[in-house]
């Protein structure tokens, strides 16, 4: 434990969705506004002293994709990807701060480690079943979760194999790399650990025309989300905050 706060790193251009995502991380981790501060990485670069100021990082999701053609990436996307790589590199060191990368962020870390990110492992929007691996069951953070649990997912890319240097912690059939650890302070999840089912449907409304699901199916998909019991993923946030956050 430390007195330094955690930092929520926003990589969503949509400010309303970003504000809601921050609140989901804050509430899920059971932190107050002083314990979890926020940085809008879309609009502001990572401060040079970030690794001294913060005990750890929650990296949120994004409509950006690692597999977007380089020719289509904006200068903003290229800059924030470089800053996310700085966070990943710093948190691979066991003496530095910690990080939990989610959704888009797991692709950043996988690419940095030399792994493959591909559109072959997309998951439809909604609840998915996730299984811990034996290493996941022994992990100090994910090992606090049920061996099989329901999480919320919506992504257009993923990985079939854990990248070099990482330990696979959770998996499922559609998107085999659901969570991994690098060293003892860097975690990455493909699923979203932070939203409640209600918050997830509100985020779906923001992105209903972005190709995650047919826009005309919104009510059907939202109904499936709201009917799901999603209790375990937020426990990962709380375990991370207890271990690496302000005491």
C-alpha positions in Angstrom: 0.0 0.0 0.0 1.0 3.6 -0.6 -0.4 7.1 -0.1 -0.1 7.9 -3.8 -3.3 7.8 -5.8 -4.2 5.5 -8.7 -4.7 7.1 -12.1 -7.5 6.3 -14.5 -6.2 6.7 -18.0 -9.0 7.6 -20.5 -8.4 6.6 -24.2 -12.0 7.3 -25.4 -12.6 10.3 -27.6 -16.3 10.4 -26.5 -16.2 12.5 -23.3 -19.6 11.3 -22.0 -18.5 7.7 -22.3 -15.2 8.5 -20.7 -16.8 10.2 -17.7 -19.1 7.2 -17.2 -16.1 4.8 -17.5 -14.2 6.7 -14.9 -17.1 6.4 -12.5 -17.4 2.7 -13.2 -13.8 2.1 -12.3 -14.0 4.3 -9.2 -17.2 2.6 -7.9 -16.0 -0.9 -8.9 -12.7 -0.4 -7.0 -14.5 1.3 -4.1 -12.3 4.4 -4.3 -13.1 8.1 -3.8 -12.1 10.9 -6.1 -8.9 11.6 -4.3 -7.8 7.9 -4.4 -8.5 7.6 -8.2 -7.7 10.6 -10.3 -8.1 10.8 -14.0 -6.1 11.7 -17.2 -7.8 12.2 -20.6 -5.0 10.8 -22.7 -6.9 11.7 -25.9 -6.4 15.4 -25.1 -3.4 15.5 -22.8 -0.1 13.6 -23.0 1.2 11.4 -20.2 3.1 13.6 -17.7 6.8 13.0 -17.5 6.5 12.4 -13.7 3.5 10.0 -13.9 5.5 7.1 -12.6 6.5 9.0 -9.5 3.1 10.6 -8.9 0.9 7.5 -9.1 1.0 4.1 -7.5 -0.8 2.4 -10.4 -2.9 2.9 -13.5 -6.3 1.7 -14.7 -6.3 1.9 -18.5 -9.8 2.0 -19.9 -11.3 0.8 -23.2 -11.6 2.6 -26.5 -13.2 2.4 -30.0 -9.6 2.5 -31.3 -8.1 -0.8 -32.4 -4.4 -1.9 -32.5 -5.2 -3.5 -35.8 -6.4 -0.3 -37.4 -4.3 0.3 -40.5 -1.4 2.7 -39.7 -2.5 4.9 -42.6 -5.9 5.4 -40.9 -4.6 6.2 -37.4 -4.7 9.8 -36.4 -1.8 11.6 -34.8 -3.7 11.4 -31.5 -4.1 7.7 -31.7 -0.4 7.2 -32.5 0.6 9.5 -29.6 -1.6 7.8 -27.0 -0.5 4.3 -28.2 3.1 5.5 -27.5 2.1 6.7 -24.1 0.3 3.5 -23.3 3.5 1.6 -24.2 5.4 3.8 -21.8 3.0 2.8 -19.0 3.4 -0.9 -19.9 7.2 -0.7 -20.0 7.3 1.1 -16.7 5.0 -1.4 -15.0 6.8 -4.5 -16.2 9.5 -3.5 -13.6 8.8 -5.1 -10.3 10.1 -2.0 -8.5 7.8 0.4 -10.3 4.0 1.2 -10.3 1.4 -1.3 -11.3 -1.1 -1.3 -14.1 -4.3 -2.9 -15.3 -4.9 -2.6 -19.0 -8.4 -3.4 -20.3 -10.0 -4.0 -23.7 -8.0 -2.0 -26.3 -5.1 -1.8 -23.8 -4.5 -5.5 -23.8 -3.7 -5.2 -27.5 -1.2 -2.5 -26.9 0.7 -4.7 -24.4 0.5 -7.8 -26.6 2.0 -5.9 -29.5 4.7 -4.4 -27.4 5.7 -7.9 -26.2 5.8 -9.2 -29.8 2.5 -11.1 -29.7 -0.1 -11.1 -32.4 -3.3 -9.1 -32.3 -5.8 -10.1 -35.0 -9.5 -9.6 -36.0 -9.9 -13.4 -35.8 -10.8 -13.3 -32.1 -13.5 -10.7 -31.9 -16.4 -11.2 -29.4 -19.9 -10.2 -29.8 -21.2 -7.5 -27.5 -22.7 -8.9 -24.3 -22.0 -11.3 -21.4 -19.3 -14.0 -21.9 -18.1 -16.9 -19.8 -14.5 -16.7 -18.7 -12.5 -19.5 -17.1 -9.4 -19.0 -14.9 -6.3 -21.1 -15.9 -4.4 -22.9 -13.2 -2.0 -19.9 -13.0 -5.0 -17.7 -12.7 -6.3 -19.7 -9.8 -3.0 -19.1 -8.0 -2.7 -15.4 -9.0 -2.9 -13.0 -6.1 -5.5 -10.9 -7.8 -7.5 -13.1 -10.2 -7.3 -16.0 -7.8 -9.8 -14.1 -5.6 -12.5 -14.6 -8.3 -14.6 -17.7 -9.1 -13.0 -20.2 -11.3 -15.7 -19.5 -14.0 -17.4 -16.2 -14.1 -19.5 -14.0 -16.4 -18.0 -10.8 -17.7 -19.0 -8.2 -20.3 -17.2 -7.9 -23.6 -17.3 -6.0 -26.9 -14.2 -6.0 -29.1 -13.2 -6.4 -32.7 -9.8 -7.9 -32.1 -8.0 -10.3 -29.8 -5.2 -12.9 -29.5 -5.1 -16.6 -29.9 -2.0 -17.0 -27.8 -0.5 -15.2 -24.8 2.5 -13.0 -25.8 6.1 -13.8 -25.0 6.9 -13.2 -21.3 3.3 -13.2 -20.1 1.4 -15.7 -18.0 -2.1 -16.6 -19.1 -4.6 -16.2 -16.3 -8.0 -16.4 -17.9 -9.4 -17.8 -21.2 -12.5 -18.8 -23.2 -13.2 -20.4 -26.5 -14.1 -17.4 -28.6 -11.2 -15.2 -27.5 -8.6 -17.4 -25.8 -6.5 -14.6 -24.2 -8.9 -13.1 -21.7 -6.3 -12.1 -19.0 -2.6 -12.3 -18.4 0.1 -11.0 -16.1 3.6 -9.7 -16.9 5.9 -9.8 -14.0 4.0 -9.2 -10.8 2.6 -5.7 -11.4 1.3 -5.5 -15.0 -2.2 -7.1 -15.7 -4.2 -7.0 -18.9 -7.8 -8.2 -19.5 -9.7 -8.5 -22.8 -13.0 -8.3 -20.9 -14.3 -5.2 -19.2 -13.9 -5.5 -15.4 -15.5 -2.2 -14.5 -19.1 -1.7 -15.7 -22.3 -2.8 -14.2 -24.8 -4.2 -16.6 -26.7 -0.8 -16.6 -23.6 1.2 -17.3 -22.6 -1.2 -20.1 -26.0 -0.7 -21.9 -25.5 3.1 -21.6 -22.1 2.7 -23.2 -23.6 0.5 -25.9 -26.0 3.3 -26.8 -23.0 5.6 -27.4 -21.4 3.1 -29.8 -24.5 1.5 -31.3 -23.5 2.7 -34.8 -19.8 1.7 -34.5 -20.1 -1.9 -35.8 -19.9 -3.8 -32.5 -23.5 -5.1 -33.1 -26.2 -4.3 -35.6 -27.8 -1.0 -34.4 -31.3 -2.4 -34.9 -30.4 -5.2 -32.4 -29.7 -2.7 -29.5 -32.8 -3.6 -27.4 -32.2 -7.3 -27.8 -28.5 -7.1 -26.9 -29.2 -4.7 -24.0 -31.9 -7.1 -22.6 -29.3 -9.9 -22.7 -26.8 -7.7 -20.8 -29.3 -6.6 -18.2 -30.4 -10.2 -17.5 -26.8 -11.3 -16.8 -25.3 -11.7 -13.3 -22.0 -9.9 -13.4 -20.5 -10.0 -9.9 -16.9 -11.2 -10.2 -15.0 -8.7 -12.5 -15.3 -5.8 -10.2 -13.6 -7.9 -7.5 -10.5 -7.8 -9.6 -10.6 -4.0 -9.4 -10.9 -4.1 -5.7 -8.1 -6.6 -5.4 -5.9 -4.4 -7.5 -6.7 -1.3 -5.5 -6.1 -3.1 -2.2 -2.7 -4.4 -3.4 -1.4 -1.4 -5.3 -3.6 1.6 -4.4 -3.6 4.2 -1.6 -4.0 2.8 1.8 
